[in-house]
Amino acid sequence: MGHGAGTRDALDGARGRRLAQAFFALAAVTYVLVVLGALVRAHGAGLACPDWPLCFGDVIPRLDFKVAFEFGHRVLAGSVGILFALLAWATLREPVLGRRLRPALALTAGLLALQIVLGGLTVLQLLASWTVTSHLVTGNAFALALVLVGRRIAEVSRLALDRGATDRAKPDPSDAPATALERAATTAVAALLAFQIILGGLVSSSYAGLVCPDWPTCMNGEFFPTFSGIQGLHVLHRTVAYTLVAALVATAVLTRRHPVLSRWLALASGLVLCQVVVGVANVLLRLPVEITALHSALAAALVCTLGISVQIAWRGRGA
């Protein structure tokens, strides 16, 4: 009887591993969706479909370059929503996974619903700064949620497979507890990144990308000419970027005794350094579409990397 229970655990673990892979694949598609959204904005196609949920009153509109960008973004977003619903249903059907993942799936579904509403409001409010920024932030949060759900499913499935094979779970280096200081530092730097993502959305939606036309100074040889208005917003965005680089590198060094956590934070440090270089190129090259899209792509990758770092840091603490 015990052997049969172990076999069922192993089978559940195998199905769970496939589900985890499916969530990771969906997260990758969502990542593409986030970058596509940046391209829609960079090409000035945010209102190419002036109504919502239809486009010029049609389910499938006549396409030109800008309409194809915006309509393609909507189609891909709808596909992501349908695929998430199917994966969530499949996960909830698994007794162990359903019980453990129900809160996370509910939160992810809430983010998806909010993102859909914000997508519609972005059009109906004519690209208002608050809708564009909220849409960006929620899209990144949804992509991260998919990654974290996939990792949690993979973890539960690994334990089930190990129990089925040996009646005891094999140790995993990522299970090592982080210290209180490591948790606090990782969480603080993640919060700083969240603030920076919001600032980036506001800079973009306020068309403030070139109000500081020089680098490393803002303009006329001044580093901090003002902290008010849209120029102040840009200056603050730069300042937080430099602070984030220093904080991430320091946190990676601080966590060097935790091999898995420090590895993820080292990756995040590399990404943020690349992000600064791309941000500088954005200014000096006057916001080319390709560099703008790369800036958004690196930001989304950084969100997922730091989000995983926070998950690892809080492992075993009820997170």
Secondary structure by P-SEA (a helix, b strand, c coil): caaaaaaaaaaaaaaaaaaaaaaaaaaaaaaaaaaaaaaaaaacccccccccccccccccccccaaaaaaaaaaaaaaaaaaaaaaaaaaaaacaaaaaaaaaaaaaaaaaaaaaaaaaaaaaaacccaaaaaaaaaaaaaaaaaaaaaaaaaaaaaaaaaaaacccccccccccccccaaaaaaaaaaaaaaaaaaaaaaaaaaacccccccccccccccccccccccaaaaaaaaaaaaaaaaaaaaaaaaaacccaaaaaaaaaaaaaaaaaaaaaaaaaaacccaaaaaaaaaaaaaaaaaaaaaaaaaaccccc
